[in-house]
Amino acid sequence: MKILLIGASGTIGKKLQENLSQRHEIVTAGRNSGDIRVDISAVESIKNLFEQLSGIDACICTAGSGYQGNFQTMTEADLLPSLKGKLLGQVNVVLIGQHFLNENGSFTVTSGILADDPAKNSACGALISGALNSFVFAASLELKREIRINAVSPGIVEDSFEQYGHEFPGFNPVPMTKVINAYLKSVEGVSNGQILKVYG
Ligand SMILES: NC(=O)c1ccc[n+]([C@@H]2O[C@H](COP(=O)([O-])OP(=O)(O)OC[C@H]3O[C@@H](n4cnc5c(N)ncnc54)[C@H](OP(=O)(O)O)[C@@H]3O)[C@@H](O)[C@H]2O)c1
């Protein structure tokens, strides 16, 4: 398969690229990294990305993040960059990319455990991941040409635990191999409209 991986330089993206490149042709993309530059928070940039590509069978997005901050002082301005990036960015990758993907292709977006199990200061991440999961369910009913879509919803992966673990007390670190397997199930398997939860 020819696979577009947006966010390939990240903690999850790096490991995913390592695995997928053993069997597939991978095109990587990111704001400051990858074969092609894209900022998923900008619609024109996403259009430009897909217009440069042809013959993509699978598009995986592991780009974006959710704002972490005190709920009592949280403002719209705090939320907007994450909403434009991780939420609308991935939604727009699907809305635009659907016209470019090969028949029988697939989208895999990344949500996260906060949709189901929010931690302190994580209302933004919870909002984004919950919305993404609902979008995936609806999009799976609408996409044409046998194109599938799933979300991988990771817990805090073990590779990130040293950096972020203290912000998620009581959360179990999730083995990266399990997270990678969820992406493989989405891309190489037959799942459609699924939220592939890897919560440890
Ligand atoms: N790590 C975890 O434990 C964990 C747990 C649950 C959910 N998640 C979710 O999984 C996804 C990946 O996490 P991660 O830890 O691998 O993230 P990460 O290490 O911060 O990597 C993010 C990647 O996305 C790219 N990127 C960021 N914003 C972008 C934008 N606007 N346009 C294009 N590319 C962009 C970055 O590259 P450039 O800087 O070059 O753009 C980088 O390659 C995120 O949605 C995160 O919320 C992660």
The ligand as a MOL file (V3000), in Angstrom:
LIG
                    3D

  0  0  0     0  0            999 V3000
M  V30 BEGIN CTAB
M  V30 COUNTS 48 52 0 0 0
M  V30 BEGIN ATOM
M  V30 1 N 1.7050 10.1220 23.3090 0
M  V30 2 C 0.6770 9.6980 24.0380 0
M  V30 3 O 0.8330 9.1060 25.1230 0
M  V30 4 C -0.7120 9.9080 23.5470 0
M  V30 5 C -1.8060 9.4340 24.2990 0
M  V30 6 C -3.0970 9.6230 23.8300 0
M  V30 7 C -3.3050 10.3070 22.6490 0
M  V30 8 N -2.2240 10.7740 21.9510 0 CHG=1
M  V30 9 C -2.4760 11.4900 20.7070 0
M  V30 10 O -1.7530 10.8640 19.6730 0
M  V30 11 C -1.3290 11.8400 18.7200 0
M  V30 12 C 0.1830 11.7330 18.5500 0
M  V30 13 O 0.7960 11.8850 19.8200 0
M  V30 14 P 2.3820 11.9980 19.9440 0
M  V30 15 O 2.7040 11.8790 21.3980 0
M  V30 16 O 3.0400 11.0800 18.9630 0 CHG=-1
M  V30 17 O 2.5930 13.5190 19.4920 0
M  V30 18 P 3.9460 14.3050 19.2390 0
M  V30 19 O 5.1150 13.5140 19.6940 0
M  V30 20 O 3.7570 15.6870 19.7620 0
M  V30 21 O 4.0330 14.3710 17.6400 0
M  V30 22 C 3.1130 15.1210 16.9010 0
M  V30 23 C 3.4790 15.0070 15.4270 0
M  V30 24 O 2.5300 15.7340 14.6750 0
M  V30 25 C 3.1520 16.7550 13.9010 0
M  V30 26 N 2.2480 17.9130 13.9830 0
M  V30 27 C 1.8150 18.5630 15.0960 0
M  V30 28 N 0.9510 19.5370 14.7810 0
M  V30 29 C 0.8160 19.5140 13.4260 0
M  V30 30 C 0.0880 20.2730 12.4900 0
M  V30 31 N -0.7020 21.3130 12.8560 0
M  V30 32 N 0.1860 19.9430 11.1810 0
M  V30 33 C 0.9610 18.9330 10.7780 0
M  V30 34 N 1.6960 18.1610 11.6160 0
M  V30 35 C 1.6300 18.4730 12.9200 0
M  V30 36 C 4.5280 16.9770 14.5330 0
M  V30 37 O 5.5120 17.3010 13.5960 0
M  V30 38 P 5.9100 18.8150 13.2530 0
M  V30 39 O 6.3080 19.4340 14.5490 0
M  V30 40 O 6.9870 18.6730 12.2290 0
M  V30 41 O 4.6690 19.3800 12.6900 0
M  V30 42 C 4.8240 15.5600 15.0450 0
M  V30 43 O 5.3370 14.7570 14.0010 0
M  V30 44 C -1.8150 13.2030 19.2740 0
M  V30 45 O -3.0820 13.4770 18.7230 0
M  V30 46 C -1.9620 12.9350 20.7530 0
M  V30 47 O -2.8990 13.7900 21.3820 0
M  V30 48 C -0.9550 10.5920 22.3710 0
M  V30 END ATOM
M  V30 BEGIN BOND
M  V30 1 1 1 2
M  V30 2 2 2 3
M  V30 3 1 2 4
M  V30 4 1 4 5
M  V30 5 2 4 48
M  V30 6 2 5 6
M  V30 7 1 6 7
M  V30 8 2 7 8
M  V30 9 1 8 9
M  V30 10 1 8 48
M  V30 11 1 9 10
M  V30 12 1 9 46
M  V30 13 1 10 11
M  V30 14 1 11 12
M  V30 15 1 11 44
M  V30 16 1 12 13
M  V30 17 1 13 14
M  V30 18 2 14 15
M  V30 19 1 14 16
M  V30 20 1 14 17
M  V30 21 1 17 18
M  V30 22 2 18 19
M  V30 23 1 18 20
M  V30 24 1 18 21
M  V30 25 1 21 22
M  V30 26 1 22 23
M  V30 27 1 23 24
M  V30 28 1 23 42
M  V30 29 1 24 25
M  V30 30 1 25 26
M  V30 31 1 25 36
M  V30 32 1 26 27
M  V30 33 1 26 35
M  V30 34 2 27 28
M  V30 35 1 28 29
M  V30 36 1 29 30
M  V30 37 2 29 35
M  V30 38 1 30 31
M  V30 39 2 30 32
M  V30 40 1 32 33
M  V30 41 2 33 34
M  V30 42 1 34 35
M  V30 43 1 36 37
M  V30 44 1 36 42
M  V30 45 1 37 38
M  V30 46 2 38 39
M  V30 47 1 38 40
M  V30 48 1 38 41
M  V30 49 1 42 43
M  V30 50 1 44 45
M  V30 51 1 44 46
M  V30 52 1 46 47
M  V30 END BOND
M  V30 END CTAB
M  END
